Amino acid sequence: MERSSTDSQPVQQKHPRQKRVGDEAERDKTQDGKLHVEKGTTDEAATDRKAMAGEALDRRNVWEPGVYYSLGKESFFFAGHDISIRESLDTYGALIWPGAVALCQFLENNQQQVNMMDKAVLEIGAGTGLLSIVASLLGAWVTATDLPDILSNLTFNLLRNTKGRCRYTPQVAALTWGQDLERDFPYTSCHYDYVLAADVVYHHDYLEELLATMRHFCRPGSRTTLLWANKVRFQSDLRFTESFKSSFNTTLLSELPQEEVRIYKATAKE
């Protein structure tokens, strides 16, 4: 797999529903102006968000928070095809994170262990779509999901890199973790061989909803396998991992110390 990147000029854009990458966490105060006893937790959240922002900014040198965002292009070579991904610094969901690249490499290099050919695959938190693109190129019937504000760039990348190349045309759908799952993805009719998730865990406020979403698609009797890759950054990541292990039968498929990425395979506990 080869990878390169280029930047384009800043473009004016607004995303009112998304937090900016550089936003700092607000602090709750008591009436006398002192911080609550939860100060340690709040400080941890603020520190973690700054770390995520720093990691994002390392990927692009040109960025004006709140006014402009830098459109960049990442280039990859997977499954015998050049892949060009359009990114944006305006939201976490419009960047490529190391877990996605690691899981793409794993799928390409371990096709006998994890065979995507003719499999029904759902990606949650698909972001730029790189992982869904690679799964499609490997022969899967893919549904890529993310928040409504992410879908435009996700659709652009999927169409750009799969048209005329894949056995199945990948689909795009809105999915907000923990919300309207049975209505939008009824268990009786939505069956997937694999659920993919990459770098969906960091210090955000929806970890419980994320775990509930994983449980919805990977429940007893479903025969669904969940593949989750994540860079380990914060204590909250480790706490989520413990909850994840308690919820599913899990196997550590791969650990990349240099990238601090772990790839897990999970199935429902019967």
C-alpha positions in Angstrom: 0.0 0.0 0.0 1.4 3.4 -1.0 0.2 6.7 0.3 0.7 10.4 -0.6 -1.0 13.6 0.2 -1.6 17.1 -1.3 -3.3 20.2 -0.1 -5.5 22.7 -2.0 -6.4 26.2 -1.2 -8.7 27.0 1.8 -12.3 27.2 0.9 -15.0 29.0 2.8 -17.5 26.7 4.4 -19.9 26.4 7.3 -20.9 23.4 9.3 -23.2 24.7 12.0 -24.1 21.3 13.4 -20.5 20.1 13.8 -18.0 21.1 16.5 -14.8 22.5 15.0 -11.7 20.4 15.5 -10.2 23.2 17.6 -13.2 23.7 19.9 -12.3 23.6 23.6 -14.6 21.9 26.2 -16.8 24.2 28.3 -16.5 24.1 32.0 -19.4 23.9 34.5 -19.1 26.3 37.4 -21.0 26.7 40.7 -22.7 29.9 41.7 -19.6 31.2 43.5 -17.6 30.6 40.4 -15.7 27.6 41.6 -15.4 24.5 39.5 -17.5 21.4 40.4 -15.8 18.4 42.0 -15.9 16.9 38.5 -12.9 19.2 37.6 -10.6 16.3 37.1 -13.0 14.7 34.6 -13.5 18.0 32.8 -9.8 18.7 32.6 -9.3 15.2 31.2 -11.9 15.8 28.5 -10.3 19.2 27.6 -6.9 17.7 27.5 -8.0 14.8 25.3 -9.9 17.1 22.9 -6.8 19.3 22.6 -4.8 16.1 21.8 -7.2 15.1 19.1 -7.1 18.6 17.7 -3.3 18.5 17.7 -3.3 15.2 15.9 -5.7 16.6 13.3 -3.7 19.8 12.8 -0.5 17.7 12.3 -2.2 16.4 9.1 -2.6 19.9 7.6 -0.6 23.1 8.1 -3.1 25.5 6.6 -6.3 26.0 8.6 -8.3 29.0 9.9 -10.7 27.7 12.6 -14.3 28.9 12.3 -13.9 30.5 8.9 -12.0 28.3 6.5 -11.2 24.7 6.2 -8.4 23.1 4.1 -9.4 20.6 1.5 -6.7 18.0 1.1 -6.3 14.9 -0.9 -4.9 11.6 0.4 -3.8 9.0 -2.2 -3.6 5.2 -1.5 -3.1 2.0 -3.3 -5.3 -0.9 -2.1 -6.7 -4.0 -3.8 -4.9 -3.2 -7.1 -6.4 0.3 -7.4 -5.4 3.8 -6.8 -7.7 5.5 -4.3 -8.0 9.3 -4.0 -9.7 10.6 -0.8 -10.9 14.1 -0.3 -10.5 15.3 3.3 -11.5 18.3 5.3 -10.2 19.7 8.6 -13.6 21.0 9.6 -14.8 17.9 11.3 -13.2 14.7 12.7 -15.4 12.7 10.3 -13.8 14.2 7.3 -10.3 13.1 8.1 -8.5 9.8 7.6 -7.4 8.4 10.9 -4.8 5.6 11.5 -7.3 2.9 12.5 -9.0 3.1 9.1 -5.7 2.7 7.2 -4.7 -0.2 9.5 -7.9 -2.1 9.0 -7.7 -1.6 5.2 -4.2 -3.1 5.3 -5.5 -6.0 7.4 -8.4 -6.7 5.1 -6.2 -6.7 2.0 -3.5 -8.9 3.6 -5.7 -11.4 5.3 -8.4 -12.3 2.7 -8.4 -15.9 3.6 -9.1 -15.1 7.2 -11.6 -12.3 6.5 -13.1 -12.8 3.1 -15.1 -9.8 1.9 -16.2 -11.4 -1.4 -20.0 -11.3 -1.8 -20.5 -10.4 1.9 -23.0 -7.8 3.2 -20.9 -5.2 5.1 -22.0 -2.2 7.2 -19.5 0.5 8.2 -20.5 2.7 11.1 -18.7 6.1 11.4 -17.5 5.8 7.8 -16.1 9.3 7.7 -14.2 9.8 4.4 -15.2 6.3 3.2 -11.7 4.8 2.7 -12.5 1.6 4.6 -15.8 1.2 2.8 -14.1 1.7 -0.6 -11.5 -1.0 0.2 -14.2 -3.4 1.3 -16.1 -2.7 -1.9 -13.0 -3.3 -4.0 -12.5 -6.6 -2.2 -16.0 -7.7 -3.4 -18.3 -6.7 -0.6 -21.8 -5.3 -0.8 -21.3 -2.2 1.4 -23.5 0.2 3.2 -21.5 3.2 4.6 -23.1 5.2 7.4 -22.3 8.4 9.3 -23.9 11.6 10.5 -26.0 13.5 7.9 -23.4 16.3 7.7 -20.7 13.8 6.7 -22.6 12.1 3.9 -21.9 14.6 1.1 -18.1 14.1 1.2 -18.6 10.4 2.0 -20.7 9.9 -1.1 -18.3 11.9 -3.3 -15.4 9.7 -2.2 -17.3 6.4 -2.7 -18.5 7.3 -6.2 -15.1 8.6 -7.2 -13.3 5.4 -6.3 -15.7 2.6 -6.9 -17.6 3.4 -10.1 -16.9 0.7 -12.7 -14.5 -1.1 -10.3 -16.7 -3.1 -8.0 -19.1 -6.0 -8.1 -21.6 -4.0 -6.1 -22.4 -0.3 -5.9 -21.8 0.9 -2.3 -24.7 2.5 -0.5 -24.7 5.5 1.8 -27.1 6.0 4.7 -27.4 8.3 7.7 -26.9 6.7 11.1 -26.7 8.5 14.4 -25.4 6.2 17.0 -28.1 5.0 19.4 -30.9 6.8 17.6 -33.8 5.2 15.7 -31.9 2.0 15.0 -34.8 -0.3 14.9 -36.8 2.1 12.7 -34.0 2.8 10.2 -32.2 -0.6 10.4 -34.8 -3.1 11.6 -33.1 -6.3 12.8 -35.6 -8.5 11.0 -34.5 -7.2 7.6 -31.0 -5.8 8.0 -28.5 -8.6 8.2 -24.8 -8.1 7.8 -22.0 -10.5 7.6 -19.5 -7.9 8.9 -19.8 -4.6 10.7 -16.7 -2.4 10.3 -15.7 0.4 12.7 -12.4 2.4 12.6 -11.3 5.1 15.0 -14.8 5.6 16.3 -13.6 5.8 19.9 -12.0 8.9 21.2 -13.1 11.4 23.9 -16.6 12.2 22.9 -20.0 12.1 24.6 -21.5 9.2 22.7 -19.6 6.1 23.7 -22.6 4.5 25.3 -24.6 5.1 22.1 -21.8 3.7 20.1 -21.8 0.5 22.1 -25.6 0.2 21.9 -25.2 0.6 18.1 -22.7 -2.2 17.9 -25.0 -4.4 20.0 -27.9 -3.7 17.7 -26.1 -5.0 14.7 -24.1 -7.8 16.4 -26.7 -9.5 18.6 -27.1 -13.2 19.6 -28.2 -15.3 16.6 -27.1 -12.7 14.0 -23.9 -14.5 13.0 -22.5 -11.0 12.4 -18.8 -10.4 13.0 -17.6 -6.9 14.1 -14.2 -5.7 13.2 -13.1 -2.7 15.2 -9.7 -0.9 14.7 -8.7 2.0 16.9 -5.7 4.1 17.9 -5.4 4.0 21.7 -5.1 7.6 22.8 -6.9 8.2 26.1 -8.0 6.5 29.3 -11.6 6.7 28.0 -10.5 4.5 25.1 -9.3 1.8 27.5 -12.6 2.1 29.5 -14.6 1.6 26.4 -12.5 -1.4 25.4 -13.3 -3.0 28.7 -17.0 -2.5 28.1 -16.6 -3.8 24.6 -15.0 -6.9 25.8 -17.7 -7.4 28.4 -20.4 -7.1 25.6 -18.9 -9.4 23.0 -16.7 -12.5 22.5 -13.5 -10.7 21.4 -10.2 -11.6 19.8 -7.3 -9.2 19.3 -6.5 -9.8 15.7 -3.5 -7.4 15.3 -1.6 -4.8 17.4 0.6 -2.2 15.7 2.8 -0.7 18.5 4.3 2.0 16.4 0.9 3.3 15.3 -0.7 2.4 18.7 -3.5 0.7 16.8 -5.4 -2.4 17.9 -7.7 -4.4 15.7 -10.4 -6.5 17.4 -12.8 -9.2 16.1 -16.0 -9.6 18.0 -19.1 -11.7 17.9 -22.2 -11.7 20.1 -22.3 -13.6 23.3 -25.0 -16.2 23.0 
